[in-house]
Amino acid sequence: MSLIGKLLGRHAGDPYAEGIALFEAGRFAEAAERLRGATSRQRGTGAGSLAAFYRRQALTGEGRRLLREGRAAAAIPFLSEAAAEWDRFPDLLCLLGLSQALAGAWGDALATAGQALRCNPDYIEARLLEAAALARLGRPRDAAASLDKLCESGRRVDHALIDEFARPEGYDAATLPSQLEEWLTRLADGPIPDADMASAIALCRAGRWEDGVAGLRQLCVQRPHWPDYRVKLAAALFQTDRNDEALTEVDCALALNPRYGTAATLKALVLADQGRFVEARAVMQAHPPQPATGGNPHEALFAAYLAAVLALLTGCCEEALRVLAAYDDLTLTFPRGELARAAAEDLLGRETNAAQRLAALVAAWPADADYAHLHACQLMRGGDLAAAERALGRWPAWEGDVTDHRPLLLAAQLAVARGRRPAAPEVASEPDVALALRYLALRAQAQRGEWAQVETQVALLWRDGWRTERVALLYLSALAARGDGGSLSADWTAPTVVPESALTQLIWLLNSAGRVEEALEVCRRHRILHGEDLRWHWLWPPFWLAPVRRWIG
């Protein structure tokens, strides 16, 4: 069952849930109708935003289906409705323009192609659509100029159509190709692939990385001045942990096109993966995301996310909020970006704002265990144990999933916070979980005054390197509870640690100084023993960067 399918049992009879069920069944037109009502009824809420997202997908899906069936005129109303509301999505605009052209509405197709090209001037399909419309409208000179611009885009992007229409001497009214409209019909069936590039990428996605990388290298040899091939090779090298080679390739791409935003973002990502956060942040500052001035909006959004994460990890939380400020509803469109906003607010001491963002994420994505966990931790930190317990009771249920121990740890933390003994189930297969439960059991013993047992066990924790302020306090409290200071040996020294109140600044300082391994070790200890404190998630680089490999896979 899909992720959304797991949610529907709670929303029977709700147009929002029914619309998503229809969407999953491929009944796009019906889904769009149901989600249209849900969007207007719930506008401004998390569920309403999520309904809008699926409504756009349903409208686009129905438009594509009708186009593939050769029913371009029938596709126009669906795509027009979507384009009217999401007018910064060049793919959607180009799809609408294509349906208008194939339905014979060439003037409308030309206007829509122009709108798509304002979003992305190097959008090859939109440029072809523009040329075909101009030719059909009796403007051959303008059509020739449009094809010249299509070929000029080949200096910045790679696309099979560029080879198809390449003409060194350029085009004029007499040399316009005759197959422009034929190509539009072929585009209606889907994007035109580059066979060699598609083959190399397919090998990578199938896990045959060495073969895929070899194919991409060969393409770079054949076309050494095409930066897009270099970037794709760099991405494949990044996925196989060959970061130094990836940096070499991405630097070559930037040398060919210094304004290539995708290359700059990938370079920053590779540097971040190496723990070189300050250098990565400098790259992003030199190539800031430009969501309002064209280009791929999804790439701009990811670039903004990466820039925000790098700012968070180096202590520039206000900067993190600024780079994400251009995006209205990240809860819907990119929840991980909204989580970065929540982290920035929290690290700045604006706990109420952070709590509101986390609550909205849980409401919009109730089947996501990450958001459920962070929200429950925030409630516990705020002292609202009853709300935390209710949140734990709503934990997303995954059939057969025994790998997520976070509910177990939260239940144990709640028990200790209420002065009760935590349950001690068998979790020996997870050393970190067993260690966290062992620490919680010591806290419960301390609450009951069982100091002799606490002293022995906490001394072992300290000896094994689990030196945090809370462990030190537990250790000293156990020693003091004996009431026999004279039993201390002459060479005994009090345990000393950096106070937790100063650790955020320490981690930022270490990250900025390039001493990332030290920062990771500080954060690791606290994530395991005191995982209910959100700071240790916000300051843990893999929390932000690990999902990226899946996103660009």
VOVO-559508 format. One record per residue (C-alpha): residue in three letters; x, y, z. Coordinates in steps of 0.5 Angstrom, whole numbers, plus 500, padded with zeros to 3 digits. Each point is the difference from the previous one (the first is absolute). Layout:
ALAXYZ ...
***
This chain:
MET500500500 SER503507498 LEU501505506 ILE494504498 GLY496494500 LYS501498507 LEU497507502 LEU493499497 GLY497496505 ARG500506505 HIS496505495 ALA495495497 GLY495505496 ASP504506500 PRO501503493 TYR508501501 ALA501493502 GLU495497494 GLY504505495 ILE506497502 ALA497493500 LEU498501493 PHE507503498 GLU503494502 ALA495496496 GLY502504494 ARG493503499 PHE503507500 ALA494504497 GLU496497506 ALA506502505 ALA500507497 GLU493501501 ARG500497507 LEU506504502 ARG498507497 GLY495500506 ALA504497505 THR505506498 SER495505501 ARG497498506 GLN507499504 ARG504506497 GLY505502504 THR501494504 GLY505494500 ALA495495497 GLY497506495 SER507501497 LEU501492500 ALA494500496 ALA502505495 PHE507497499 TYR496493498 ARG495504496 ARG506503496 GLN502493499 ALA493498498 LEU499505495 THR507499496 GLY499493500 GLU493500497 GLY503505495 ARG506495498 ARG495494499 LEU496504495 LEU506503497 ARG503493499 GLU493497497 GLY500506495 ARG495504503 ALA503507501 ALA494504500 ALA497496506 ALA507501504 ILE500507499 PRO494502506 PHE504495505 LEU507503498 SER497507500 GLU497500507 ALA507497503 ALA504506496 ALA496505502 GLU501499508 TRP507497499 ASP503505495 ARG507499502 PHE501493498 PRO503500493 ASP499492499 LEU492502501 LEU500506495 CYS504496495 LEU495494500 LEU494505500 GLY503504494 LEU501493496 SER493498501 GLN498507497 ALA504499494 LEU498493499 ALA493502500 GLY501506495 ALA500506505 TRP507502498 GLY499507502 ASP499498507 ALA506495500 LEU504505498 ALA498504506 THR501494505 ALA507498497 GLY502508501 GLN498499507 ALA504493501 LEU506503497 ARG499506505 CYS501495506 ASN506496496 PRO503504494 ASP504493499 TYR493496500 ILE501496493 GLU493497499 ALA497507501 ARG505503495 LEU498495495 LEU493501502 GLU501508499 ALA504499493 ALA494495497 ALA495505502 LEU503506497 ALA501496494 ARG493498500 LEU498507501 GLY504503494 ARG506503503 PRO505495497 ARG506505502 ASP498500507 ALA499493500 ALA507499497 ALA503505506 SER496495505 LEU504494497 ASP507504501 LYS498501507 LEU499493501 CYS506498497 GLU504505504 SER497497507 GLY504494498 ARG506504503 ARG497500507 VAL495493500 ASP500494496 HIS494497497 ALA499495494 LEU496506496 ILE507504500 ASP503495495 GLU494499496 PHE499507498 ALA508502500 ARG502505494 PRO507503501 GLU497506495 GLY494501504 TYR493500497 ASP496505496 ALA493500497 ALA502496494 THR504494504 LEU494499505 PRO500492501 SER493497498 GLN500496506 LEU498505505 GLU493498501 GLU502492500 TRP504501506 LEU495503504 THR496494498 ARG505496503 LEU501504506 ALA493499502 ASP502492501 GLY505503505 PRO507503501 ILE505498494 PRO506496503 ASP507501499 ALA502493499 ASP507500502 MET499504506 ALA493496502 SER504494499 ALA506502505 ILE495503505 ALA496493500 LEU506496501 CYS501505506 ARG493499503 ALA500493499 GLY506499505 ARG505499494 TRP504506502 GLU507499497 ASP497498493 GLY495507501 VAL506504502 ALA504497494 GLY495502495 LEU500507503 ARG507501500 GLN500498492 LEU495505499 CYS504505503 VAL506498496 GLN495501494 ARG497507502 PRO505503504 HIS497507500 TRP493497502 PRO500502508 ASP493496501 TYR504493499 ARG505502505 VAL495502505 LYS497493499 LEU506497500 ALA502503507 ALA493498503 ALA501493498 LEU507501503 PHE497503506 GLN495494501 THR506495500 ASP504504506 ARG505503495 ASN500507502 ASP507502498 GLU498498493 ALA493503500 LEU503507502 THR505499494 GLU494499495 VAL496505503 ASP506506500 CYS500498493 ALA493501498 LEU500507504 ALA507502496 LEU495499494 ASN494503502 PRO502505507 ARG492501500 TYR498493500 GLY496500507 THR499492500 ALA508499500 ALA501505505 THR494497505 LEU504493498 LYS506502502 ALA498503507 LEU496493501 VAL507497499 LEU504504504 ALA494500506 ASP501492499 GLN507501502 GLY499504506 ARG502507497 PHE494504502 VAL503507499 GLU503498493 ALA493498498 ARG497505503 ALA504505496 VAL498497494 MET493500501 GLN501508502 ALA503501493 HIS495496496 PRO494502504 PRO493496498 GLN496505496 PRO493497500 ALA496506497 THR505501494 GLY499494496 GLY503493500 ASN498494503 PRO496501506 HIS501494503 GLU508501500 ALA499507503 LEU496497505 PHE505494502 ALA506506499 ALA496504505 TYR500494505 LEU507498499 ALA502507502 ALA495501506 VAL503493503 LEU507503499 ALA498506503 LEU497496506 LEU507496501 THR504506500 GLY496504505 CYS496505495 CYS493498502 GLU497507497 GLU504499494 ALA496493499 LEU494503501 ARG501505495 VAL502496494 LEU493496501 ALA496506501 ALA498500493 TYR496494500 ASP493500503 ASP498493502 LEU506496501 THR495495504 LEU497498494 THR505501495 PHE507498503 PRO499498508 ARG507499501 GLY501507498 GLU495502505 LEU503496505 ALA507504499 ARG495506502 ALA498497506 ALA507498502 ALA502507499 GLU495503504 ASP501495506 LEU508501500 LEU498508500 GLY496499506 ARG493501497 GLU497493502 THR493502499 ASN501502493 ALA504493499 ALA495496504 GLN494503495 ARG504498494 LEU501493503 ALA493499501 ALA498502493 LEU505495497 VAL497495505 ALA493502498 ALA502500492 TRP504493500 PRO497496506 ALA503494497 ASP507502501 ALA504498506 ASP505505499 TYR496506501 ALA496496506 HIS506499504 LEU502507499 HIS494503502 ALA499495506 CYS507502503 GLN498507499 LEU494499504 MET504496506 ARG505506500 GLY495505501 GLY497496506 ASP494498497 LEU500492501 ALA493499499 ALA500503493 ALA507496499 GLU496493502 ARG494502495 ALA505501495 LEU504493501 GLY493497500 ARG499503493 TRP507497498 PRO500498492 ALA498492500 TRP505496495 GLU498493499 GLY506496502 ASP505505502 VAL504499506 THR506504498 ASP497507503 HIS501500507 ARG499507501 PRO493499503 LEU503495505 LEU505506502 LEU494505500 ALA496496505 ALA506498504 GLN502508501 LEU492501501 ALA500495506 VAL507503503 ALA497507499 ARG494498504 GLY504497506 ARG499492497 ARG504495499 PRO501499492 ALA498493497 ALA506496498 PRO499496494 GLU505496496 VAL504505495 ALA507497501 SER500500492 GLU501507500 PRO506503505 ASP498507500 VAL493499502 ALA502495505 LEU505505503 ALA494506500 LEU496495503 ARG505499505 TYR501507502 LEU493501501 ALA499494504 LEU506504505 ARG496506500 ALA494496502 GLN504497506 ALA503507502 GLN493502500 ARG498494505 GLY507502504 GLU503493498 TRP507504500 ALA505494501 GLN497497494 VAL500506496 GLU508502502 THR502493498 GLN497501493 VAL501507499 ALA507499501 LEU501495495 LEU496505495 TRP505505502 ARG506496499 ASP497498493 GLY500507497 TRP493502501 ARG502506503 THR494505500 GLU498505505 ARG494496502 VAL504494501 ALA505504504 LEU494503504 LEU498493502 TYR507497501 LEU501506505 SER493499503 ALA501493502 LEU507501503 ALA497506504 ALA494495502 ARG505496504 GLY501506505 ASP507497501 GLY505505496 GLY506497504 SER499494496 LEU503504494 SER507498498 ALA505505501 ASP501501492 TRP493500498 THR498506496 ALA493502498 PRO497498493 THR500506496 VAL496501493 VAL498506496 PRO493502502 GLU495499496 SER498507499 ALA506501497 LEU500494495 THR497503494 GLN505506500 LEU505494501 ILE498496494 TRP499506495 LEU507502502 LEU503494499 ASN496499493 SER503507498 ALA507498502 GLY499494496 ARG501495506 VAL493497498 GLU502493503 GLU501503507 ALA493503499 LEU497494497 GLU502496506 VAL498505505 CYS493500496 ARG500492500 ARG501499507 HIS494505502 ARG495497494 ILE501493503 LEU499502508 HIS496506499 GLY496499494 GLU494504502 ASP504506499 LEU499503493 ARG506503500 TRP504494499 HIS496499494 TRP500507497 LEU508500501 TRP501493497 PRO502501493 PRO498493497 PHE493501503 TRP500506494 LEU504497495 ALA499492500 PRO493501496 VAL504504495 ARG503493496 ARG493497500 TRP497507497 ILE505500494 GLY501493499 
***
